[in-house]
């Protein structure tokens, strides 16, 4: 049982180490942290298995090298691999749900924008004001000037006297 916890600990330390490494780099170096975290687990498992094979089994215990390797190396590594696949599959499902929700929100915002464009007169008023300001004249000034120009000459003379 202790070997399983040991390998799980190694997996999570390497998983979060790869996350920290990705934070320090400009562009993420490790794209799939779930599988990348298995590499240190495999390295420790191979070292552990080598040490079991190279050293004789303990005296007084009826343990073979094969049973020790299966119990203390292979079983924990299989558990960690299954856990990594589960986490990766679970994360993929979450990402798909988030993408679907984001797509729905974007569609709703587009629908709301279409509704606002059809029935919002404020945008049209702002566009008209901006166009008149760009021409350098105001609508009120133009209307005053046109009123003065439309007056007959007789009325202009009577106003000036």
C-alpha positions as CSV (number, residue, x, y, z in Angstrom):
1,X,0.0,0.0,0.0
2,X,2.9,2.3,0.7
3,X,4.3,1.8,-2.8
4,X,1.1,3.0,-4.4
5,X,1.1,6.2,-2.3
6,X,4.7,6.7,-3.2
7,X,4.1,6.5,-6.9
8,X,1.0,8.7,-6.7
9,X,3.1,11.2,-4.8
10,X,5.8,11.1,-7.6
11,X,3.1,11.5,-10.2
12,X,1.5,14.6,-8.6
13,X,4.9,16.2,-7.9
14,X,5.9,15.9,-11.5
15,X,2.4,17.0,-12.7
16,X,2.6,20.2,-10.7
17,X,6.3,20.7,-11.6
18,X,5.4,20.6,-15.3
19,X,2.6,23.2,-14.6
20,X,5.1,25.5,-12.9
21,X,7.6,25.0,-15.7
22,X,4.9,26.0,-18.2
23,X,4.1,29.2,-16.1
24,X,7.8,30.2,-16.3
25,X,8.1,29.8,-20.0
26,X,6.5,32.2,-22.6
27,X,5.0,29.4,-24.6
28,X,4.0,26.2,-22.8
29,X,6.7,23.5,-23.3
30,X,4.6,20.6,-22.0
31,X,1.2,20.4,-23.7
32,X,-0.1,17.2,-22.1
33,X,0.9,17.3,-18.4
34,X,-1.0,14.1,-17.6
35,X,1.2,12.0,-19.8
36,X,4.4,14.0,-19.1
37,X,4.0,13.4,-15.4
38,X,4.2,9.6,-16.1
39,X,7.8,9.9,-17.3
40,X,9.3,10.4,-13.8
41,X,7.0,7.6,-12.5
42,X,8.4,5.2,-15.1
43,X,12.0,6.3,-14.3
44,X,11.5,5.6,-10.6
45,X,9.8,2.3,-11.3
46,X,12.6,1.1,-13.5
47,X,15.2,2.2,-10.8
48,X,13.1,0.5,-8.2
49,X,12.8,-2.7,-10.2
50,X,16.5,-2.7,-11.0
51,X,17.3,-2.4,-7.3
52,X,15.0,-5.3,-6.5
53,X,16.7,-7.5,-9.1
54,X,20.3,-6.5,-8.3
55,X,20.0,-7.0,-4.5
56,X,19.1,-10.4,-3.0
57,X,15.7,-10.6,-1.3
58,X,15.5,-10.2,2.5
59,X,16.5,-13.3,4.6
60,X,13.7,-15.0,6.4
61,X,10.9,-13.9,4.1
62,X,9.4,-16.2,1.5
63,X,9.3,-13.5,-1.3
64,X,10.5,-14.0,-4.8
65,X,11.9,-11.2,-6.9
66,X,9.0,-11.6,-9.4
67,X,6.3,-11.3,-6.8
68,X,8.1,-8.3,-5.2
69,X,8.3,-6.5,-8.6
70,X,4.7,-7.3,-9.4
71,X,3.5,-6.1,-5.9
72,X,5.8,-3.1,-5.4
73,X,6.4,-1.8,-8.9
74,X,3.9,-3.0,-11.5
75,X,0.7,-2.7,-9.5
76,X,1.4,0.9,-8.3
77,X,2.4,2.0,-11.8
78,X,-0.8,0.5,-13.3
79,X,-2.8,2.3,-10.7
80,X,-1.1,5.6,-11.5
81,X,-1.6,5.1,-15.3
82,X,-5.3,4.3,-14.8
83,X,-5.6,7.4,-12.7
84,X,-3.8,9.6,-15.2
85,X,-6.0,8.4,-18.0
86,X,-9.1,9.0,-15.9
87,X,-8.0,12.6,-15.1
88,X,-7.2,13.3,-18.7
89,X,-10.5,11.9,-19.9
90,X,-12.4,13.9,-17.2
91,X,-10.6,17.1,-18.1
92,X,-11.3,16.6,-21.8
93,X,-15.0,16.3,-20.9
94,X,-14.9,19.5,-18.9
95,X,-13.1,21.4,-21.7
96,X,-15.8,20.3,-24.2
97,X,-18.5,21.4,-21.9
98,X,-16.8,24.8,-21.4
99,X,-16.4,25.2,-25.1
100,X,-20.1,24.4,-25.7
101,X,-21.2,26.9,-23.0
102,X,-18.9,29.6,-24.5
103,X,-20.3,28.9,-27.9
104,X,-23.9,29.2,-26.6
105,X,-23.0,32.5,-24.8
106,X,-21.4,33.9,-27.9
107,X,-24.5,33.0,-29.9
108,X,-26.8,34.6,-27.3
109,X,-24.6,37.7,-27.3
110,X,-24.8,37.9,-31.1
111,X,-28.6,37.5,-30.9
112,X,-28.7,40.3,-28.3
113,X,-26.5,42.5,-30.5
114,X,-28.8,42.0,-33.5
115,X,-31.8,43.0,-31.4
116,X,-30.0,46.1,-30.1
117,X,-29.0,47.1,-33.6
118,X,-32.5,46.9,-34.9
119,X,-34.2,48.8,-32.2
120,X,-31.6,51.0,-30.7
121,X,-31.9,54.6,-32.0
122,X,-29.1,55.9,-29.7
123,X,-26.5,54.4,-31.9
124,X,-28.0,56.2,-35.0
125,X,-28.2,59.5,-33.1
126,X,-24.5,59.1,-32.1
127,X,-23.5,58.4,-35.7
128,X,-25.4,61.4,-36.9
129,X,-23.8,63.7,-34.3
130,X,-20.4,62.4,-35.1
131,X,-20.9,62.9,-38.8
132,X,-22.1,66.5,-38.3
133,X,-19.1,67.2,-36.0
134,X,-16.7,65.8,-38.6
135,X,-18.2,68.2,-41.2
136,X,-17.3,71.1,-38.9
137,X,-20.8,72.4,-38.6
138,X,-23.7,71.8,-36.2
139,X,-27.3,71.2,-37.4
140,X,-28.5,74.3,-35.5
141,X,-26.0,76.6,-37.2
142,X,-27.0,75.3,-40.6
143,X,-30.7,75.8,-40.0
144,X,-30.1,79.4,-38.8
145,X,-28.0,80.1,-41.9
146,X,-30.5,78.7,-44.3
147,X,-33.3,80.7,-42.6
148,X,-31.4,83.9,-43.2
149,X,-30.6,83.0,-46.8
150,X,-34.3,82.2,-47.6
151,X,-35.6,85.6,-46.4
152,X,-36.5,88.0,-49.1
153,X,-34.3,91.1,-49.6
154,X,-37.1,93.4,-48.4
155,X,-37.3,91.7,-45.0
156,X,-33.5,91.9,-44.6
157,X,-33.6,95.6,-45.2
158,X,-36.4,96.1,-42.8
159,X,-34.6,94.1,-40.0
160,X,-31.4,96.2,-40.5
161,X,-33.2,99.5,-40.1
